[in-house]
Amino acid sequence: MQNQSLRSVNGPFDISEVPEQTLLVDFGSIKIQPAANLELRLEIEEESNRVVAVAIDSMDSTLQLQAFAAPKSEGVWQDVRVQLALSIREQGGAVEERLGSFGPELLAKLPINDENGVPQAHRYARFVGVDGPRWFLRGLIGGAAINDPAAASIIEGIFRSTVVDRGSDPIPPRDLLPLTVPPGVVTPPRGVIG
């Protein structure tokens, strides 16, 4: 588990570590510091109409954020990495664990299948994760930030400045923390909002 005192200085941050007057776009458990050239979207699960991720586009890079409950005593990123790598390989992809800006991360080569499930191409993605106090934040990075250091620095800065609000409700470890539509945003009945 990443050293908590180092995380509390470098981010991502717990809501208790951020001054009250900090301007944040509030998605419930995930709060984003607004910045120029960012497009924020919510990813919505069609069956349940539940918000499952915050997606951020910055120039030619993407970052998908999800926050999960974690036990008070230990982090979950180690186990999540093992499960992610297994799942990627089972789907016909390839994965390599490496050391990145946030500690251990996964670089994945994911298959892109046609409508019949036949692999047609592939795309690369980075999975990064940080354990916080009773929460875990996972980022899925795509696009230019995979290989371009300047683009990676911008996306990593967004991930690092993210604020997680675990809340006080009891939530089983590894369950997705609830996400909400920011006040004043009108949501379409289905799909993605932008």
Buried (B, 14 or more C-beta within 10 A) or exposed (E): BBEEEEBBEBBBBBBEBBEEEEEBBBBBBBBBBEEEEBEBBBBBEEEEEEBEBBBBBBBEBBBBBBBBBBEEEEBBBEEBBEEBBEEBEEEEBBBEBEEBBBBBBBBBBBBEEEEEEEEEEBEBBBBBBBBBBBBBBBBBBBBBBBEBEEBBEBBBBBBBBBBBBBBEEEBEBBEBBBBEBBEEEEBEEEEEBE
